[in-house]
Amino acid sequence: MKGPANHEKPDEAERLVIADKLRQSREYIGLSQDEVASRLNIPRSALSNIETGQRKVDVIELRKLATLYRRPVSYFTNDADPSDISGPVRHLARTASKLSSNDLEELSRFADFLKSRSSIEEE
């Protein structure tokens, strides 16, 4: 995704980041917009507008989407609660902070894979 243009307001830029993460998460787990819209009981066009940043996602919708996509709401909002981070995770974060952007993307995909695999094994 492109960075925010100079004419965008900070709220718009943040909405676009959230929109992109929502779209990527939906695609990652292999759901269509129709499937997600049906589960959320919203029109597909509304979900499309959310994923393009043309429509704000409300808190209730974001919580439902986060649950459906098996991600914490903070993943989409970039909020982090340091008290939620255990020692091993802090160590990984320190180590990951020294990786290249390509390596970070690969690490993120691998972490997503492990999380998805764990979720499937639990079901």
C-alpha positions as CSV (number, residue, x, y, z in Angstrom):
1,M,0.0,0.0,0.0
2,K,1.2,3.5,-0.7
3,G,2.0,5.9,2.0
4,P,-0.5,8.7,2.8
5,A,-0.4,11.5,0.3
6,N,0.3,15.0,1.6
7,H,-3.3,16.1,1.1
8,E,-4.7,13.3,3.3
9,K,-5.7,14.0,6.9
10,P,-4.2,11.9,9.6
11,D,-7.5,10.2,10.2
12,E,-7.8,9.3,6.5
13,A,-4.3,7.8,6.5
14,E,-5.1,5.7,9.6
15,R,-8.4,4.6,8.0
16,L,-6.5,3.5,4.9
17,V,-4.0,1.5,7.0
18,I,-6.8,-0.3,8.9
19,A,-8.7,-0.9,5.6
20,D,-5.6,-2.5,4.0
21,K,-5.0,-4.7,7.0
22,L,-8.6,-5.8,7.0
23,R,-8.5,-6.7,3.3
24,Q,-5.2,-8.5,3.7
25,S,-6.5,-10.5,6.7
26,R,-9.6,-11.5,4.8
27,E,-7.6,-12.6,1.8
28,Y,-5.1,-14.5,4.0
29,I,-7.8,-16.7,5.5
30,G,-9.4,-17.2,2.1
31,L,-12.8,-15.6,2.6
32,S,-14.6,-13.7,-0.1
33,Q,-16.2,-10.3,0.6
34,D,-19.6,-12.0,0.2
35,E,-18.8,-14.5,2.9
36,V,-17.6,-11.9,5.4
37,A,-20.5,-9.5,4.7
38,S,-22.9,-12.4,5.2
39,R,-21.3,-13.3,8.6
40,L,-21.4,-9.7,9.7
41,N,-24.9,-9.1,8.3
42,I,-23.8,-6.1,6.3
43,P,-24.0,-5.5,2.5
44,R,-21.0,-6.6,0.5
45,S,-20.7,-3.0,-0.8
46,A,-20.3,-1.8,2.8
47,L,-17.4,-4.3,3.3
48,S,-15.9,-3.2,0.1
49,N,-16.0,0.4,1.1
50,I,-14.5,-0.5,4.5
51,E,-11.6,-2.3,2.8
52,T,-10.9,0.6,0.5
53,G,-11.1,3.2,3.3
54,Q,-14.1,4.9,1.8
55,R,-16.2,4.0,4.8
56,K,-15.2,4.1,8.5
57,V,-15.4,0.8,10.3
58,D,-17.2,1.1,13.6
59,V,-16.0,-0.5,16.8
60,I,-18.5,-3.3,16.8
61,E,-17.8,-4.2,13.2
62,L,-14.0,-4.1,13.9
63,R,-14.4,-6.5,16.9
64,K,-16.4,-8.9,14.8
65,L,-13.9,-8.7,11.9
66,A,-11.0,-9.2,14.3
67,T,-12.7,-12.3,15.8
68,L,-13.5,-13.7,12.3
69,Y,-9.9,-13.1,11.2
70,R,-8.5,-14.5,14.5
71,R,-6.5,-11.3,15.2
72,P,-6.6,-9.0,18.2
73,V,-8.3,-5.6,17.5
74,S,-4.9,-4.0,18.3
75,Y,-3.5,-5.6,15.2
76,F,-5.7,-3.4,13.1
77,T,-5.3,-0.3,15.2
78,N,-1.6,-0.6,15.9
79,D,-2.2,-0.3,19.6
80,A,-0.1,-2.5,21.8
81,D,-0.4,-3.2,25.5
82,P,3.1,-3.8,26.8
83,S,1.7,-5.8,29.7
84,D,0.4,-8.4,27.3
85,I,3.9,-9.1,26.0
86,S,5.7,-12.0,27.6
87,G,9.4,-12.4,28.0
88,P,9.9,-14.6,24.9
89,V,7.8,-12.3,22.8
90,R,9.8,-9.3,24.0
91,H,13.0,-11.2,23.0
92,L,11.6,-11.9,19.5
93,A,10.5,-8.3,19.2
94,R,14.0,-7.1,20.1
95,T,15.6,-9.5,17.6
96,A,13.1,-8.8,14.9
97,S,13.7,-5.0,15.2
98,K,17.2,-5.7,13.7
99,L,15.8,-7.5,10.6
100,S,15.4,-6.1,7.1
101,S,12.0,-5.2,5.9
102,N,11.9,-8.2,3.6
103,D,12.9,-10.5,6.5
104,L,10.2,-8.9,8.7
105,E,7.6,-9.6,6.1
106,E,8.7,-13.2,5.9
107,L,8.7,-13.5,9.7
108,S,5.2,-12.0,9.8
109,R,3.9,-14.5,7.3
110,F,5.5,-17.4,9.2
111,A,4.0,-16.2,12.5
112,D,0.6,-16.0,10.7
113,F,1.0,-19.5,9.4
114,L,1.9,-20.8,12.9
115,K,-1.0,-19.1,14.5
116,S,-3.4,-20.4,11.8
117,R,-2.1,-23.9,12.2
118,S,-2.5,-23.8,15.9
119,S,-6.1,-22.5,15.5
120,I,-6.9,-25.4,13.2
121,E,-5.4,-28.0,15.5
122,E,-7.4,-26.6,18.4
123,E,-10.7,-27.0,16.5
